[in-house]
Amino acid sequence: MDCPRCESPLESYTLAGKRAVTCERCGYLGVSVEHRSEPKEIESWQAALDRFNDT
């Protein structure tokens, strides 16, 4: 199997019954990643100060 990034041969490792593939040349790990995230609500300075003063 070849690396989808650089087309070098992939190395395969097995540990505790789990198999992982990696490319020694470019660092590809074969792990799917989700690059989307939920937008976070940004706290205003006033809200932060109010929260601080309430403690």
TORPA-4810 file (N, C-alpha, C, O; in nm, 3 decimals):
<nodes>
NODE_1_0.085_-0.117_0.000_0.000_0.000_0.000_0.090_0.124_0.000_0.190_0.129_0.072_M
NODE_2_0.054_0.223_-0.081_0.133_0.345_-0.090_0.065_0.461_-0.019_-0.058_0.464_-0.005_D
NODE_3_0.145_0.556_0.024_0.097_0.675_0.094_0.013_0.761_-0.001_0.054_0.786_-0.114_C
NODE_4_-0.106_0.805_0.045_-0.188_0.890_-0.040_-0.129_1.030_-0.059_-0.172_1.103_-0.149_P
NODE_5_-0.034_1.070_0.023_0.027_1.202_0.011_0.148_1.202_-0.082_0.154_1.279_-0.178_R
NODE_6_0.245_1.114_-0.052_0.372_1.120_-0.126_0.401_0.994_-0.206_0.504_0.986_-0.273_C
NODE_7_0.313_0.896_-0.200_0.322_0.770_-0.277_0.438_0.681_-0.237_0.476_0.591_-0.313_E
NODE_8_0.497_0.703_-0.118_0.599_0.613_-0.065_0.530_0.493_-0.002_0.412_0.501_0.032_S
NODE_9_0.600_0.382_0.014_0.540_0.266_0.080_0.505_0.297_0.226_0.583_0.361_0.296_P
NODE_10_0.389_0.251_0.270_0.345_0.271_0.408_0.397_0.159_0.496_0.410_0.045_0.452_L
NODE_11_0.428_0.192_0.619_0.466_0.094_0.721_0.342_0.059_0.801_0.258_0.146_0.827_E
NODE_12_0.329_-0.066_0.841_0.214_-0.109_0.919_0.260_-0.158_1.055_0.356_-0.233_1.066_S
NODE_13_0.190_-0.115_1.160_0.220_-0.154_1.297_0.095_-0.210_1.362_-0.015_-0.161_1.338_Y
NODE_14_0.112_-0.313_1.445_0.000_-0.371_1.518_0.036_-0.375_1.666_0.143_-0.420_1.705_T
NODE_15_-0.059_-0.327_1.749_-0.039_-0.328_1.894_-0.174_-0.358_1.958_-0.272_-0.289_1.932_L
NODE_16_-0.177_-0.459_2.039_-0.298_-0.500_2.111_-0.416_-0.521_2.015_-0.529_-0.485_2.046_A
NODE_17_-0.387_-0.579_1.900_-0.491_-0.610_1.804_-0.536_-0.493_1.718_-0.623_-0.510_1.633_G
NODE_18_-0.478_-0.376_1.737_-0.510_-0.258_1.658_-0.400_-0.237_1.555_-0.282_-0.248_1.587_K
NODE_19_-0.439_-0.206_1.432_-0.343_-0.185_1.324_-0.338_-0.039_1.286_-0.441_0.027_1.277_R
NODE_20_-0.218_0.013_1.265_-0.199_0.151_1.224_-0.100_0.154_1.108_-0.009_0.071_1.101_A
NODE_21_-0.119_0.248_1.018_-0.025_0.266_0.908_0.036_0.405_0.918_-0.029_0.500_0.962_V
NODE_22_0.160_0.415_0.876_0.229_0.543_0.879_0.327_0.552_0.764_0.373_0.450_0.712_T
NODE_23_0.360_0.672_0.724_0.459_0.696_0.621_0.580_0.759_0.686_0.571_0.867_0.745_C
NODE_24_0.693_0.693_0.677_0.816_0.744_0.737_0.866_0.868_0.664_0.935_0.950_0.723_E
NODE_25_0.832_0.883_0.538_0.882_0.995_0.457_0.811_1.127_0.488_0.877_1.228_0.511_R
NODE_26_0.676_1.128_0.488_0.604_1.254_0.505_0.528_1.266_0.637_0.476_1.373_0.668_C
NODE_27_0.521_1.158_0.716_0.455_1.164_0.845_0.307_1.131_0.843_0.240_1.143_0.946_G
NODE_28_0.254_1.089_0.729_0.113_1.049_0.721_0.087_0.938_0.821_0.167_0.845_0.835_Y
NODE_29_-0.028_0.948_0.893_-0.058_0.849_0.996_-0.180_0.763_0.966_-0.204_0.666_1.037_L
NODE_30_-0.255_0.795_0.864_-0.371_0.714_0.831_-0.485_0.730_0.929_-0.567_0.640_0.945_G
NODE_31_-0.492_0.845_0.995_-0.597_0.872_1.093_-0.692_0.974_1.032_-0.651_1.081_0.989_V
NODE_32_-0.821_0.938_1.029_-0.917_1.035_0.977_-0.938_1.145_1.079_-0.940_1.121_1.200_S
NODE_33_-0.952_1.267_1.030_-0.961_1.384_1.116_-1.079_1.469_1.073_-1.104_1.487_0.953_V
NODE_34_-1.151_1.521_1.170_-1.261_1.614_1.142_-1.206_1.755_1.163_-1.164_1.790_1.273_E
NODE_35_-1.207_1.836_1.057_-1.151_1.970_1.065_-1.256_2.077_1.091_-1.222_2.195_1.098_H
NODE_36_-1.380_2.039_1.106_-1.485_2.135_1.136_-1.507_2.141_1.286_-1.486_2.043_1.357_R
NODE_37_-1.549_2.256_1.333_-1.580_2.268_1.475_-1.700_2.361_1.490_-1.735_2.436_1.400_S
NODE_38_-1.760_2.353_1.606_-1.874_2.439_1.636_-1.820_2.576_1.677_-1.724_2.583_1.753_E
NODE_39_-1.881_2.683_1.628_-1.834_2.815_1.670_-1.856_2.834_1.820_-1.962_2.800_1.874_P
NODE_40_-1.757_2.889_1.885_-1.767_2.913_2.029_-1.815_3.055_2.053_-1.779_3.148_1.982_K
NODE_41_-1.897_3.068_2.156_-1.944_3.201_2.193_-1.830_3.273_2.264_-1.771_3.220_2.359_E
NODE_42_-1.800_3.392_2.218_-1.691_3.469_2.277_-1.748_3.555_2.389_-1.844_3.629_2.371_I
NODE_43_-1.685_3.543_2.505_-1.729_3.618_2.622_-1.680_3.763_2.611_-1.563_3.787_2.579_E
NODE_44_-1.767_3.858_2.637_-1.728_3.999_2.632_-1.643_4.032_2.755_-1.646_3.961_2.855_S
NODE_45_-1.568_4.141_2.745_-1.490_4.185_2.859_-1.580_4.215_2.978_-1.548_4.182_3.092_W
NODE_46_-1.693_4.278_2.951_-1.784_4.313_3.060_-1.837_4.188_3.130_-1.845_4.184_3.253_Q
NODE_47_-1.873_4.085_3.053_-1.922_3.961_3.112_-1.812_3.892_3.193_-1.839_3.835_3.299_A
NODE_48_-1.688_3.898_3.145_-1.577_3.838_3.219_-1.553_3.911_3.350_-1.530_3.848_3.453_A
NODE_49_-1.558_4.044_3.346_-1.540_4.121_3.469_-1.653_4.098_3.567_-1.630_4.088_3.688_L
NODE_50_-1.775_4.090_3.517_-1.890_4.062_3.604_-1.875_3.926_3.669_-1.901_3.911_3.789_D
NODE_51_-1.833_3.825_3.591_-1.813_3.690_3.646_-1.702_3.692_3.751_-1.714_3.627_3.855_R
NODE_52_-1.595_3.766_3.725_-1.484_3.776_3.820_-1.530_3.843_3.950_-1.497_3.797_4.059_F
NODE_53_-1.606_3.951_3.938_-1.649_4.026_4.056_-1.753_3.950_4.138_-1.771_3.979_4.256_N
NODE_54_-1.822_3.854_4.078_-1.923_3.776_4.150_-1.862_3.672_4.243_-1.931_3.618_4.329_D
NODE_55_-1.733_3.644_4.228_-1.669_3.541_4.311_-1.613_3.595_4.437_-1.556_3.520_4.517_T
</nodes>
